[in-house]
Amino acid sequence: MTKKDIILKVSDETNLKQIDVKKVVQKTFDCIVQALGRGEKIELRNFGVFKVKQRKSRTGRNPRTGEVVPVPPRKVVVFKPGLEMKHDIR
């Protein structure tokens, strides 16, 4: 499912214009990205939690040459689904 699919579905079910739904969906995503960029945790009840984790540096291996390569530490976004989502997916 793409962002466009979400917009179409919400628009159909709420009888709102697609352009208005698109603005709301995009602004929601923008707020989430900005908060994660500041290192904040995003908790959406019954959906899940987005947070930023710091990965440690490690040694990797180039698959073509087998050469050992250092991998620097970096930040990654992780998502933990909420209980309601866990039950709905099963």
Secondary structure, DSSP 8 states (H G I E B T S, - for coil): --HHHHHHHHHHHHT--HHHHHHHHHHHHHHHHHHHHTT--EEETTTEEEEEEEE--EEEE-TTT--EEEE--EEEEEEEE-HHHHHHH-
